[in-house]
């Protein structure tokens, strides 16, 4: 029973980590809290569901649609909500307020489009295959989700730390003014950052939507709160920290629901956050592994 719950926690936590990766990437590069990240997650799930219902597309096509839909929406959000503020050197709080306003708009649109209904993926979107291994019941979907998360994380790390585009992103994260002197176009970099962030959120939305077979206009809001916990626990701007904290939160939440009660899960998660910050105020991997800090080495 314990090993089964740990497996479930790893699967859910890995999706939390992917969602938080996009959130922490925006913070690490642009130093803003994108409060509309949850709605991008939600619209990415709707994009995947739309492709499946309209074209009878397979699972991977839904994931791809979620990535493209979330990425494009994040770019549009940057163009209207964040870029004008960056041009005017507005304080970071202005960006938070702007993203909250954009989030309400996107939520209202989704509410009107869906008439507040809970939508579901068709039963045949992903085959129900259960494997038995050492007493564990492992769904093929769980293995695929973990595999997708691993590929995305390593792909993101390779992109950031082994390509010229990644060096440009890290340069802008360290200092936008200095990067301009080096001939880097911050506008092009921000386009990449927001698209990647939105794509990660969109993929997470499709995965969560299929795991729980539930897609609705408020599905991103609870995850946004958990993303706050994840990036603070893992360390602001730390990509490995976000993934580790996401896995930890997923496991703690799953075990709490299984052995205590669903109402205690959030209380235990926030208590864990409080205890970690007492001993490590910067989070588990804060500072040393942040996007901007790596640029300095």
N, C-alpha and C positions, 0 to 999 in steps of 0.2 A: 504493500500500500504506500509506504513512504517513497520507494523508488519510483512508483508510478506518478506520484504527485510531484516529485522532483523533475521528472521528465516533462510533465505538463507545464511546470513553472519555467523550465528552460525554453520551451517553445514560445510561451507567452512573453517571457522576458526578452527573448531575442528580438521579437517584433517591437517591444517597447524601446529596445536599444536602437533599432533602425529609425524609429520615429524621432527619438531624442538626438540621433546623429545629425539630422537635418537642422534641428533646433539649435544645437550647440555649434554647428558650422556657421550659421548666420551670426551667432553671438561672437564667435571667435574671430570672424573676419570683419564684420560691420559694427560689432559692439552694440547690438540692439536686441531686445527681446521681441520676437515676432509673435504677437498674441493671436495672429490669424493662422498660425501653423496648424492648429486643430481643424480649422475649416478646410484647409488645403488637403489634409488627411481625409476628411469626409468627402470632398469633391473628387479626390482620386479614387475612392471606393465607388462612388457613383459612376465615374468614367469606366471603370472595369466592369461594373454591373451592366451599364448601357451596351457595351460591346458584346457581352455575353447574350443579353436578351434580344438585341437587334440582329446580330449576325451569327448567333449560335457559335460564338468563338470559343476556343479552348482556354484552359486555365492560364497558360503562359501568355496568351494574347491579352487576357484580362489584366495580368500583372503589367504587361508592357503599356497598355492603355492607361492604367493608373499612374505609371511613371510619367508618361508624356503629358497626361492631363494635369497632374499635380505640378510638374515642372513648368508648364506654360502658365498655369494660374499663378504660381509664385513669381514668375517674371513679370506678369501683368501687375501683380500687387506691388512689386518693387517700383515699376514705372510710375504708378499713380500715387502710392502711399509713402514711399521712402526716398526715391530719387529727388523729388522737389525739395525735401527737407535737407538732404545731403548738400544740395547746391547752395542752400542758404546757411549751411553750418548750424542747423538747428540743434538744440540739446537732445540728448538721448531720450528724455522723457516724452518729447514731441513724437518720436517714432513709435513709442509704446501706445500713446493715445491714438495715433493714426492707424496703427494695426488693429487696435480694439474696434475702431469705427469700421474698418474694412471687414473685420470678422463678423460684426453684426449684420452688415449688408449681405455677405455671403450666406450667413445663416438664414436670413429672411428669404433670400432667393430659393435656397434649398427647401425651406418650409413650404413656400408657395408651390414649387414645382412638384413636390411629393405629397402635398396635402397632409403633411405630418404622418404619413404612413411608414411602417417598417417594411422595407423591401428585402427580398431574399434571392440569393443565387439559385438557379435551377439545381435540382438534386444531382444531375449528371455532370455538373461543371467539373468536379474532381471525383474520380472513382473512390468508393469507400473500400479500402484494402487495409486489413488489420494483420499485423505480423506479431507472432508470439516469440519472445526472446527472453529466456531465463525468468519466466514468470511475468514479464512485462507485456502489456498490450500496446504495441506501437503502431500508430496509424501511418500509412504511407504519406499522408498530407503533412504530418508532423516532420517527417524526415525531409520532405521537399522544402518546407518552410525554413528549417534550420540550414539546409544546403543553400537556399537563396540568400539567406542572411549572411552566411559565411562568404559567399562570392561577392556580395555587395560591399561588405566591410573591407575585405582584402582589395577589391577593386578601387574603393575610395582611397585607401591608404596608398596604394600604388600610384593613383592619379595625383595625389597631393605631394608625395615625397619622391616620386621617381620620374616625373614628367616636367617639361618646361611650363606647361599650364599650371601645374601644381605649385611650382616655384613662384609664379606670378601671384597666385592666390595668397601664398604665405607672405610674400613681400607686401601686398596690400594690407594684410592682417597686421603686420608689424608697423607699417607707417605708409599711409596713402600718399602723403606728400613726397616722401623719399622714393616711393615706387614710380611716381611721375618723372622724377629726375633720371631714373634708370630706363625711361622709355616705355613703361608699362601703362596701358590704358585701363584705369580703374573701372570705367563703365563696362568694358568687355569682361573684366574679372567678376564684377558684381552680377552680370548676366549669368555667368557660369555658376557662381555660388548659389544664386537663388534657384536656378533650374535644378541643380543637384539636390539642394535642400527640399524643394517641392517634389522631385521625383522620389526621393526616399520616403517622404510623407505619403505620397500616393500609393507606393508599393505597400507600405505598412497598412494603409487603409484597405486595400484589396485583400491582404492576408488576414487581417482581423475580421473583415466582412465574411470571408469564406469559413474561417475557423468557427465563428459563432453564428454564421448564416444569418446575419442581421446587418442591414445597412439603413441608417436613418440620419436625419439632419443634425441630431445632437450627439452623434457617436464620437466626435472628436474632442468634445469639451472635457470629459473625464480624463482622457489621455493627455491633454495639454497640462492638466494639473500634475499628473504623474511625471510628465517630461520635465517640469520644474524640479521635482524631487530628484530625478535621474541626473540632470546636468549639475545640480548643486552637490549631490552626493558624489558623483564621479569627478567633479572639478570643472569649473567654468572654462569652456573652450577646449576641454580635453576630449579627443575623439575616443581613445581607448577607455577612458574613464566613463564615458557615456554608455559604451557597450557593456562594460563590467557592471555598472550600477543598474542598467536595465535588466540584466540577467538576475542580479540580486533582488531587485524589486519584484520581478516576476515570480521568483521562487518563494520569497517571503509572503507575497500575496496569496499564492496558490496554497501554501501550507496553512496559512491563517484561515482561509475559507474551508479547507478540508478538516482541520482539527479543532478550530474554534468556532468562528461564525463570520459570515460575510461582512457584518457590521463592524467587526474588529479589525479587518484587514487594513483599512486606511490608517487607523489609529496606530497600529503596529509599524506600518511603513514610516509614518512621520516621527514616531518615537525613535526608530532606527536612524533616521536622518539627524535628529537632535543629538543622539549619542555620538554619532560619527563626527559631527561638526564640533562637539565639545573637545575632542582630541585632535582633530584635523580640520581646522576652520576653512582650509582651501579645498576640502574634499579629498577623496581617495587618491586621485592622480592630478590634482590641481596644480597649475603653473608649469611644471617641468615638461608636460606633454601637450600643452596647448598649441593651437595652430600658430599663433603669433610667436610663442617662445621658441619653437623649433627653428624659425627663420633666423634667429640670432646666432645659432650655432654654425 
